[in-house]
Amino acid sequence: MATINQLVRKPRSVKAAKSNVPALEACPQKRGVCTRVYTTTPKNQTPHCVKYAVCV
């Protein structure tokens, strides 16, 4: 805990608000809306399903 004198000399700094999507801050072209999310088996030999998203 800081003393009163320490806080008078140097007050507490305010944290800057952090964005949840920093990539979209400077580039609005990257914003997309997913119209469909589906799973399908890939064309190669792996037997599991893979999720795909169709974005506009």
Backbone bond lengths (Angstrom), bond angles and torsions (degrees), N, CA, C in turn:
res aa  C-N    CA-C-N  psi(-1)  N-CA   C-N-CA  omega(-1)  CA-C   N-CA-C  phi
1 M - - - 1.453 - - 1.525 108.39 -
2 A 1.320 116.15 131.29 1.457 120.40 -179.08 1.523 110.41 -80.55
3 T 1.334 114.90 148.59 1.462 119.15 177.31 1.524 109.69 -81.54
4 I 1.328 116.11 169.43 1.467 121.17 -179.47 1.525 110.31 -62.24
5 N 1.344 116.61 -42.51 1.464 119.57 -179.52 1.523 111.63 -63.26
6 Q 1.322 117.50 -39.49 1.460 120.09 178.67 1.524 110.78 -63.83
7 L 1.328 116.80 -39.60 1.460 119.84 179.70 1.522 111.90 -72.02
8 V 1.334 117.68 -30.00 1.465 120.30 177.01 1.523 109.63 -69.58
9 R 1.333 116.38 -41.80 1.466 119.75 -178.95 1.524 111.32 -68.72
10 K 1.324 115.89 -44.43 1.474 119.58 -177.55 1.523 107.82 -140.07
11 P 1.333 117.87 100.91 1.467 119.43 -177.69 1.527 111.86 -68.89
12 R 1.305 114.41 164.53 1.467 119.83 -179.83 1.523 110.02 -65.72
13 S 1.333 115.80 138.10 1.464 120.27 -179.56 1.523 109.70 -84.94
14 V 1.316 115.43 145.36 1.459 121.63 179.81 1.523 108.33 -89.17
15 K 1.328 116.73 131.09 1.453 120.62 179.44 1.524 109.96 -70.63
16 A 1.320 116.25 137.52 1.458 120.76 176.73 1.520 109.08 -75.36
17 A 1.313 116.63 141.60 1.461 121.07 179.82 1.520 109.22 -70.68
18 K 1.330 115.85 130.02 1.457 121.05 -178.55 1.521 109.32 -98.63
19 S 1.320 115.87 134.12 1.458 120.49 -179.08 1.523 110.11 -79.39
20 N 1.332 116.81 144.54 1.461 120.70 177.19 1.523 111.63 -77.65
21 V 1.329 117.43 -23.05 1.463 121.56 -178.54 1.531 109.23 -128.04
22 P 1.337 118.12 75.70 1.458 119.12 -176.91 1.526 113.47 -67.01
23 A 1.324 118.48 -24.69 1.460 120.04 -179.38 1.522 111.41 -68.61
24 L 1.329 117.25 -28.09 1.461 119.99 -177.64 1.522 112.27 -86.03
25 E 1.324 118.00 -10.13 1.460 120.15 -177.76 1.524 111.22 -61.56
26 A 1.330 117.26 -46.94 1.457 120.93 -174.45 1.517 112.88 -102.10
27 C 1.306 118.54 -3.19 1.463 120.47 -174.72 1.528 110.22 -139.73
28 P 1.328 118.37 85.90 1.469 119.76 -178.44 1.526 113.43 -68.55
29 Q 1.351 117.18 -14.19 1.462 119.17 179.92 1.523 111.77 -68.63
30 K 1.339 117.78 -22.43 1.459 120.50 -177.33 1.517 112.60 -79.97
31 R 1.331 116.95 -8.28 1.458 119.31 -179.46 1.523 108.58 -70.54
32 G 1.319 117.44 133.52 1.452 121.12 179.68 1.509 111.21 -142.24
33 V 1.320 115.63 158.36 1.457 121.57 177.75 1.516 106.79 -118.00
34 C 1.332 117.22 121.79 1.458 121.02 179.32 1.521 108.82 -75.84
35 T 1.327 115.70 120.84 1.459 119.97 179.60 1.515 111.58 -90.83
36 R 1.339 117.17 -25.80 1.463 119.24 -178.05 1.519 109.20 -155.27
37 V 1.321 116.64 136.21 1.463 122.95 173.47 1.517 106.69 -122.89
38 Y 1.337 116.92 124.59 1.458 119.68 -177.22 1.521 109.86 -142.94
39 T 1.332 115.92 163.82 1.462 121.47 177.12 1.516 108.85 -117.36
40 T 1.310 115.15 145.35 1.459 121.07 177.14 1.523 108.12 -154.73
41 T 1.316 116.39 163.83 1.459 119.78 177.92 1.522 108.37 -82.15
42 P 1.329 118.07 138.95 1.457 119.91 -179.41 1.525 111.93 -71.73
43 K 1.333 115.45 166.49 1.464 120.47 -176.05 1.530 112.34 -75.90
44 N 1.349 117.50 -21.93 1.460 118.00 178.90 1.533 110.08 -84.48
45 Q 1.308 118.20 -168.20 1.459 122.52 -167.25 1.527 114.88 -83.42
46 T 1.333 120.21 1.02 1.458 119.82 -179.40 1.525 109.70 -73.43
47 P 1.323 118.41 131.48 1.471 120.73 -170.99 1.524 115.32 -84.80
48 H 1.322 119.41 -3.83 1.464 119.58 -174.30 1.530 111.43 -90.99
49 C 1.330 115.16 166.82 1.459 121.11 179.18 1.528 109.65 -85.88
50 V 1.312 115.23 149.45 1.458 121.99 179.58 1.518 108.07 -124.34
51 K 1.349 116.78 137.16 1.463 120.62 178.65 1.524 109.71 -82.43
52 Y 1.319 116.65 137.50 1.451 123.15 175.80 1.516 108.63 -125.66
53 A 1.328 117.28 149.06 1.462 121.71 178.15 1.519 108.43 -128.22
54 V 1.333 115.92 132.46 1.455 121.91 176.05 1.521 106.52 -101.16
55 C 1.334 116.33 114.92 1.466 120.72 -177.16 1.521 110.28 -114.96
56 V 1.322 114.70 148.06 1.468 120.88 179.36 1.508 108.70 -116.36
